[in-house]
């Protein structure tokens, strides 16, 4: 079983998305956050279950989709590092994941 490690930037990403949704739909924001954490927790049992990030192929990064979010992560040394959360309609800046990677792991 892999450990789940949320990076501070990824938590901030999710918080920003939830705050924006909560302006009009507080319950929807709560459901989204719950859904993201539930889906990420599944990675502890199946860390390679995410799909490859198309914009970064080939890459060591994977993603899971929890509408309307893309959750980017990297599995290494028995841990799943959650690096970035973004809305699906936004364009991924390729360098962003490299900046958030955990000291080259």
PAMAR-278849 format. One record per residue (C-alpha): residue in three letters; x, y, z. Coordinates in steps of 0.1 Angstrom, whole numbers, padded with zeros to 4 digits, always signed. Layout:
AlaXYZ/...
This chain:
Unk+0000+0000+0000/Unk+0014+0034-0010/Unk+0013+0065+0011/Unk-0004+0096-0002/Unk+0015+0128+0001/Unk-0003+0161-0007/Unk+0020+0189-0016/Unk+0011+0223-0003/Unk+0007+0238-0038/Unk-0017+0210-0048/Unk-0038+0216-0016/Unk-0038+0254-0025/Unk-0049+0245-0061/Unk-0079+0225-0048/Unk-0088+0251-0023/Unk-0089+0279-0050/Unk-0111+0258-0072/Unk-0134+0250-0043/Unk-0136+0286-0032/Unk-0146+0297-0067/Unk-0173+0271-0069/Unk-0185+0279-0034/Unk-0193+0315-0044/Unk-0225+0302-0060/Unk-0228+0265-0049/Unk-0214+0257-0014/Unk-0226+0221-0014/Unk-0211+0215-0049/Unk-0178+0227-0036/Unk-0179+0204-0006/Unk-0189+0174-0029/Unk-0160+0182-0052/Unk-0134+0183-0024/Unk-0148+0151-0010/Unk-0147+0134-0044/Unk-0112+0145-0051/Unk-0099+0131-0017/Unk-0118+0099-0022/Unk-0104+0093-0057/Unk-0069+0102-0046/Unk-0072+0078-0016/Unk-0078+0049-0041/Unk-0043+0056-0055/Unk-0029+0041-0023/Unk-0041+0007-0035/Unk-0035+0012-0072/Unk-0009+0039-0077/Unk-0004+0032-0113/Unk-0042+0034-0121/Unk-0040+0069-0134/Unk-0035+0077-0170/Unk-0005+0092-0186/Unk-0005+0130-0190/Unk-0010+0135-0228/Unk+0008+0169-0229/Unk+0039+0154-0212/Unk+0042+0121-0230/Unk+0065+0103-0223/Unk+0066+0113-0187/Unk+0068+0100-0151/Unk+0036+0119-0142/Unk+0001+0105-0142/Unk-0033+0120-0137/Unk-0068+0111-0125/Unk-0099+0130-0135/Unk-0124+0141-0110/Unk-0147+0163-0129/Unk-0141+0192-0133/Unk-0106+0186-0121/Unk-0074+0170-0132/Unk-0052+0157-0104/Unk-0016+0152-0113/Unk+0007+0129-0094/Unk+0039+0110-0093/Unk+0044+0076-0078/Unk+0079+0069-0064/Unk+0095+0050-0036/Unk+0062+0037-0022/Unk+0045+0071-0021/Unk+0020+0089-0043/Unk+0029+0126-0045/Unk-0001+0148-0054/Unk+0015+0177-0073/Unk-0011+0198-0090/Unk-0049+0201-0093/Unk-0064+0221-0121/Unk-0097+0226-0139/Unk-0100+0204-0170/Unk-0105+0233-0194/Unk-0073+0251-0185/Unk-0041+0245-0204/Unk-0013+0226-0186/Unk+0019+0245-0185/Unk+0045+0218-0190/Unk+0070+0233-0166/Unk+0045+0235-0138/Unk+0049+0199-0127/Unk+0086+0200-0129/Unk+0086+0230-0105/Unk+0064+0211-0081/Unk+0081+0178-0082/Unk+0095+0166-0048/Unk+0133+0172-0051/Unk+0137+0151-0082/Unk+0119+0120-0069/
